[in-house]
């Protein structure tokens, strides 16, 4: 991941959606690593937010000669 960021949210999905919006990419173009699933705690005491690291998936560059050899 060249460009990645760490994002927190109440849930893993909320953190992922926030990161996707910040990077301006879709879910299928992203690599996501869940750092912490978070926890709700009791009456909010001891709660912890979910954290993820998200980045744009690297797209391999194919040269025209490589494509001809692949056939």
TIKOL-354187 format. One record per atom (N, C-alpha, C): residue in three letters; x, y, z; atom name; residue number from 1. Coordinates in steps of 0.1 Angstrom, whole numbers, plus 5000, padded with zeros to 4 digits. Last residue first. Layout:
<code=ala	px=X	py=Y	pz=Z	site=CA	pos=NUM>
...
//
This chain:
<code=unk	px=4997	py=4859	pz=4757	site=N	pos=71>
<code=unk	px=4988	py=4851	pz=4748	site=CA	pos=71>
<code=unk	px=4994	py=4839	pz=4744	site=C	pos=71>
<code=unk	px=5019	py=4869	pz=4769	site=N	pos=70>
<code=unk	px=5010	py=4862	pz=4777	site=CA	pos=70>
<code=unk	px=5000	py=4854	pz=4769	site=C	pos=70>
<code=unk	px=5032	py=4884	pz=4749	site=N	pos=69>
<code=unk	px=5038	py=4872	pz=4753	site=CA	pos=69>
<code=unk	px=5028	py=4863	pz=4762	site=C	pos=69>
<code=unk	px=5015	py=4907	pz=4748	site=N	pos=68>
<code=unk	px=5016	py=4898	pz=4736	site=CA	pos=68>
<code=unk	px=5022	py=4885	pz=4740	site=C	pos=68>
<code=unk	px=5019	py=4917	pz=4774	site=N	pos=67>
<code=unk	px=5006	py=4913	pz=4770	site=CA	pos=67>
<code=unk	px=5006	py=4903	pz=4758	site=C	pos=67>
<code=unk	px=5046	py=4925	pz=4772	site=N	pos=66>
<code=unk	px=5042	py=4915	pz=4781	site=CA	pos=66>
<code=unk	px=5028	py=4909	pz=4778	site=C	pos=66>
<code=unk	px=5044	py=4946	pz=4753	site=N	pos=65>
<code=unk	px=5051	py=4934	pz=4750	site=CA	pos=65>
<code=unk	px=5048	py=4923	pz=4759	site=C	pos=65>
<code=unk	px=5029	py=4966	pz=4769	site=N	pos=64>
<code=unk	px=5023	py=4960	pz=4757	site=CA	pos=64>
<code=unk	px=5030	py=4947	pz=4752	site=C	pos=64>
<code=unk	px=5031	py=4960	pz=4804	site=N	pos=63>
<code=unk	px=5037	py=4966	pz=4792	site=CA	pos=63>
<code=unk	px=5031	py=4959	pz=4780	site=C	pos=63>
<code=unk	px=5012	py=4966	pz=4831	site=N	pos=62>
<code=unk	px=5015	py=4956	pz=4820	site=CA	pos=62>
<code=unk	px=5019	py=4963	pz=4808	site=C	pos=62>
<code=unk	px=5014	py=4971	pz=4865	site=N	pos=61>
<code=unk	px=5015	py=4977	pz=4852	site=CA	pos=61>
<code=unk	px=5019	py=4967	pz=4842	site=C	pos=61>
<code=unk	px=4990	py=4962	pz=4890	site=N	pos=60>
<code=unk	px=5002	py=4959	pz=4882	site=CA	pos=60>
<code=unk	px=5002	py=4966	pz=4869	site=C	pos=60>
<code=unk	px=4979	py=4984	pz=4914	site=N	pos=59>
<code=unk	px=4976	py=4978	pz=4901	site=CA	pos=59>
<code=unk	px=4988	py=4975	pz=4894	site=C	pos=59>
<code=unk	px=4975	py=4982	pz=4949	site=N	pos=58>
<code=unk	px=4984	py=4985	pz=4938	site=CA	pos=58>
<code=unk	px=4980	py=4977	pz=4925	site=C	pos=58>
<code=unk	px=4948	py=4996	pz=4966	site=N	pos=57>
<code=unk	px=4954	py=4984	pz=4961	site=CA	pos=57>
<code=unk	px=4963	py=4988	pz=4949	site=C	pos=57>
<code=unk	px=4950	py=5021	pz=4990	site=N	pos=56>
<code=unk	px=4946	py=5018	pz=4976	site=CA	pos=56>
<code=unk	px=4954	py=5005	pz=4972	site=C	pos=56>
<code=unk	px=4942	py=5012	pz=5024	site=N	pos=55>
<code=unk	px=4950	py=5019	pz=5014	site=CA	pos=55>
<code=unk	px=4945	py=5014	pz=5000	site=C	pos=55>
<code=unk	px=4937	py=5012	pz=5059	site=N	pos=54>
<code=unk	px=4932	py=5011	pz=5046	site=CA	pos=54>
<code=unk	px=4940	py=5018	pz=5036	site=C	pos=54>
<code=unk	px=4935	py=4998	pz=5090	site=N	pos=53>
<code=unk	px=4944	py=5005	pz=5081	site=CA	pos=53>
<code=unk	px=4939	py=5002	pz=5067	site=C	pos=53>
<code=unk	px=4911	py=5004	pz=5117	site=N	pos=52>
<code=unk	px=4915	py=4997	pz=5104	site=CA	pos=52>
<code=unk	px=4926	py=5005	pz=5097	site=C	pos=52>
<code=unk	px=4896	py=4999	pz=5148	site=N	pos=51>
<code=unk	px=4906	py=5006	pz=5140	site=CA	pos=51>
<code=unk	px=4910	py=4998	pz=5128	site=C	pos=51>
<code=unk	px=4868	py=5006	pz=5169	site=N	pos=50>
<code=unk	px=4874	py=4997	pz=5159	site=CA	pos=50>
<code=unk	px=4884	py=5006	pz=5152	site=C	pos=50>
<code=unk	px=4871	py=5020	pz=5203	site=N	pos=49>
<code=unk	px=4867	py=5020	pz=5189	site=CA	pos=49>
<code=unk	px=4874	py=5010	pz=5180	site=C	pos=49>
<code=unk	px=4861	py=5007	pz=5234	site=N	pos=48>
<code=unk	px=4872	py=5010	pz=5225	site=CA	pos=48>
<code=unk	px=4867	py=5010	pz=5210	site=C	pos=48>
<code=unk	px=4849	py=5011	pz=5267	site=N	pos=47>
<code=unk	px=4847	py=5009	pz=5253	site=CA	pos=47>
<code=unk	px=4859	py=5013	pz=5245	site=C	pos=47>
<code=unk	px=4850	py=5015	pz=5294	site=N	pos=46>
<code=unk	px=4859	py=5005	pz=5289	site=CA	pos=46>
<code=unk	px=4857	py=5003	pz=5274	site=C	pos=46>
<code=unk	px=4816	py=5023	pz=5296	site=N	pos=45>
<code=unk	px=4829	py=5023	pz=5303	site=CA	pos=45>
<code=unk	px=4838	py=5012	pz=5298	site=C	pos=45>
<code=unk	px=4792	py=5020	pz=5283	site=N	pos=44>
<code=unk	px=4802	py=5029	pz=5277	site=CA	pos=44>
<code=unk	px=4816	py=5029	pz=5284	site=C	pos=44>
<code=unk	px=4780	py=5000	pz=5297	site=N	pos=43>
<code=unk	px=4775	py=5014	pz=5298	site=CA	pos=43>
<code=unk	px=4785	py=5024	pz=5293	site=C	pos=43>
<code=unk	px=4808	py=4983	pz=5292	site=N	pos=42>
<code=unk	px=4796	py=4982	pz=5299	site=CA	pos=42>
<code=unk	px=4791	py=4997	pz=5302	site=C	pos=42>
<code=unk	px=4821	py=4978	pz=5258	site=N	pos=41>
<code=unk	px=4822	py=4981	pz=5272	site=CA	pos=41>
<code=unk	px=4808	py=4979	pz=5279	site=C	pos=41>
<code=unk	px=4823	py=4973	pz=5230	site=N	pos=40>
<code=unk	px=4813	py=4983	pz=5235	site=CA	pos=40>
<code=unk	px=4815	py=4986	pz=5250	site=C	pos=40>
<code=unk	px=4853	py=4974	pz=5211	site=N	pos=39>
<code=unk	px=4844	py=4967	pz=5221	site=CA	pos=39>
<code=unk	px=4835	py=4978	pz=5227	site=C	pos=39>
<code=unk	px=4874	py=4966	pz=5182	site=N	pos=38>
<code=unk	px=4868	py=4975	pz=5192	site=CA	pos=38>
<code=unk	px=4859	py=4967	pz=5202	site=C	pos=38>
<code=unk	px=4890	py=4953	pz=5165	site=N	pos=37>
<code=unk	px=4876	py=4952	pz=5163	site=CA	pos=37>
<code=unk	px=4868	py=4961	pz=5172	site=C	pos=37>
<code=unk	px=4919	py=4965	pz=5151	site=N	pos=36>
<code=unk	px=4912	py=4963	pz=5163	site=CA	pos=36>
<code=unk	px=4897	py=4963	pz=5160	site=C	pos=36>
<code=unk	px=4929	py=4963	pz=5125	site=N	pos=35>
<code=unk	px=4938	py=4964	pz=5136	site=CA	pos=35>
<code=unk	px=4932	py=4961	pz=5149	site=C	pos=35>
<code=unk	px=4923	py=4949	pz=5095	site=N	pos=34>
<code=unk	px=4916	py=4953	pz=5107	site=CA	pos=34>
<code=unk	px=4927	py=4952	pz=5119	site=C	pos=34>
<code=unk	px=4932	py=4962	pz=5065	site=N	pos=33>
<code=unk	px=4937	py=4954	pz=5075	site=CA	pos=33>
<code=unk	px=4930	py=4959	pz=5088	site=C	pos=33>
<code=unk	px=4924	py=4963	pz=5031	site=N	pos=32>
<code=unk	px=4919	py=4967	pz=5044	site=CA	pos=32>
<code=unk	px=4926	py=4957	pz=5054	site=C	pos=32>
<code=unk	px=4928	py=4978	pz=5000	site=N	pos=31>
<code=unk	px=4933	py=4967	pz=5009	site=CA	pos=31>
<code=unk	px=4930	py=4972	pz=5023	site=C	pos=31>
<code=unk	px=4905	py=4986	pz=4974	site=N	pos=30>
<code=unk	px=4912	py=4989	pz=4986	site=CA	pos=30>
<code=unk	px=4917	py=4976	pz=4993	site=C	pos=30>
<code=unk	px=4887	py=4984	pz=4953	site=N	pos=29>
<code=unk	px=4901	py=4989	pz=4950	site=CA	pos=29>
<code=unk	px=4909	py=4991	pz=4962	site=C	pos=29>
<code=unk	px=4863	py=4976	pz=4964	site=N	pos=28>
<code=unk	px=4871	py=4966	pz=4956	site=CA	pos=28>
<code=unk	px=4885	py=4971	pz=4952	site=C	pos=28>
<code=unk	px=4855	py=5000	pz=4976	site=N	pos=27>
<code=unk	px=4858	py=4989	pz=4984	site=CA	pos=27>
<code=unk	px=4867	py=4979	pz=4977	site=C	pos=27>
<code=unk	px=4869	py=5029	pz=4959	site=N	pos=26>
<code=unk	px=4858	py=5020	pz=4962	site=CA	pos=26>
<code=unk	px=4863	py=5008	pz=4970	site=C	pos=26>
<code=unk	px=4882	py=5061	pz=4971	site=N	pos=25>
<code=unk	px=4883	py=5048	pz=4964	site=CA	pos=25>
<code=unk	px=4871	py=5039	pz=4967	site=C	pos=25>
<code=unk	px=4889	py=5083	pz=4987	site=N	pos=24>
<code=unk	px=4882	py=5085	pz=4974	site=CA	pos=24>
<code=unk	px=4882	py=5073	pz=4965	site=C	pos=24>
<code=unk	px=4899	py=5084	pz=5012	site=N	pos=23>
<code=unk	px=4909	py=5081	pz=5000	site=CA	pos=23>
<code=unk	px=4902	py=5083	pz=4987	site=C	pos=23>
<code=unk	px=4876	py=5091	pz=5026	site=N	pos=22>
<code=unk	px=4888	py=5099	pz=5027	site=CA	pos=22>
<code=unk	px=4898	py=5097	pz=5016	site=C	pos=22>
<code=unk	px=4860	py=5069	pz=5020	site=N	pos=21>
<code=unk	px=4856	py=5083	pz=5016	site=CA	pos=21>
<code=unk	px=4868	py=5092	pz=5016	site=C	pos=21>
<code=unk	px=4874	py=5048	pz=5031	site=N	pos=20>
<code=unk	px=4872	py=5048	pz=5017	site=CA	pos=20>
<code=unk	px=4868	py=5062	pz=5012	site=C	pos=20>
<code=unk	px=4873	py=5055	pz=5058	site=N	pos=19>
<code=unk	px=4886	py=5055	pz=5051	site=CA	pos=19>
<code=unk	px=4884	py=5055	pz=5036	site=C	pos=19>
<code=unk	px=4846	py=5052	pz=5063	site=N	pos=18>
<code=unk	px=4852	py=5065	pz=5065	site=CA	pos=18>
<code=unk	px=4865	py=5066	pz=5058	site=C	pos=18>
<code=unk	px=4843	py=5025	pz=5058	site=N	pos=17>
<code=unk	px=4836	py=5034	pz=5050	site=CA	pos=17>
<code=unk	px=4842	py=5048	pz=5051	site=C	pos=17>
<code=unk	px=4859	py=5014	pz=5079	site=N	pos=16>
<code=unk	px=4862	py=5012	pz=5065	site=CA	pos=16>
<code=unk	px=4855	py=5022	pz=5056	site=C	pos=16>
<code=unk	px=4845	py=5023	pz=5102	site=N	pos=15>
<code=unk	px=4858	py=5027	pz=5100	site=CA	pos=15>
<code=unk	px=4863	py=5026	pz=5085	site=C	pos=15>
<code=unk	px=4821	py=5009	pz=5098	site=N	pos=14>
<code=unk	px=4820	py=5024	pz=5099	site=CA	pos=14>
<code=unk	px=4834	py=5029	pz=5096	site=C	pos=14>
<code=unk	px=4830	py=4983	pz=5100	site=N	pos=13>
<code=unk	px=4824	py=4987	pz=5088	site=CA	pos=13>
<code=unk	px=4824	py=5003	pz=5087	site=C	pos=13>
<code=unk	px=4838	py=4982	pz=5127	site=N	pos=12>
<code=unk	px=4848	py=4980	pz=5117	site=CA	pos=12>
<code=unk	px=4843	py=4985	pz=5103	site=C	pos=12>
<code=unk	px=4823	py=5009	pz=5146	site=N	pos=11>
<code=unk	px=4824	py=4995	pz=5142	site=CA	pos=11>
<code=unk	px=4834	py=4994	pz=5131	site=C	pos=11>
<code=unk	px=4830	py=5035	pz=5153	site=N	pos=10>
<code=unk	px=4823	py=5027	pz=5163	site=CA	pos=10>
<code=unk	px=4823	py=5012	pz=5159	site=C	pos=10>
<code=unk	px=4864	py=5040	pz=5141	site=N	pos=9>
<code=unk	px=4850	py=5041	pz=5140	site=CA	pos=9>
<code=unk	px=4843	py=5033	pz=5151	site=C	pos=9>
<code=unk	px=4895	py=5052	pz=5126	site=N	pos=8>
<code=unk	px=4888	py=5046	pz=5137	site=CA	pos=8>
<code=unk	px=4873	py=5048	pz=5135	site=C	pos=8>
<code=unk	px=4922	py=5045	pz=5104	site=N	pos=7>
<code=unk	px=4909	py=5051	pz=5107	site=CA	pos=7>
<code=unk	px=4902	py=5044	pz=5118	site=C	pos=7>
<code=unk	px=4952	py=5051	pz=5088	site=N	pos=6>
<code=unk	px=4946	py=5044	pz=5099	site=CA	pos=6>
<code=unk	px=4933	py=5052	pz=5103	site=C	pos=6>
<code=unk	px=4961	py=5049	pz=5053	site=N	pos=5>
<code=unk	px=4958	py=5056	pz=5065	site=CA	pos=5>
<code=unk	px=4951	py=5047	pz=5076	site=C	pos=5>
<code=unk	px=4983	py=5049	pz=5025	site=N	pos=4>
<code=unk	px=4974	py=5043	pz=5034	site=CA	pos=4>
<code=unk	px=4971	py=5052	pz=5046	site=C	pos=4>
<code=unk	px=4997	py=5045	pz=4995	site=N	pos=3>
<code=unk	px=4991	py=5056	pz=5003	site=CA	pos=3>
<code=unk	px=4981	py=5048	pz=5012	site=C	pos=3>
<code=unk	px=5009	py=5020	pz=4989	site=N	pos=2>
<code=unk	px=5016	py=5032	pz=4989	site=CA	pos=2>
<code=unk	px=5010	py=5043	pz=4997	site=C	pos=2>
<code=unk	px=5008	py=4988	pz=5000	site=N	pos=1>
<code=unk	px=5000	py=5000	pz=5000	site=CA	pos=1>
<code=unk	px=5009	py=5012	pz=5000	site=C	pos=1>
//
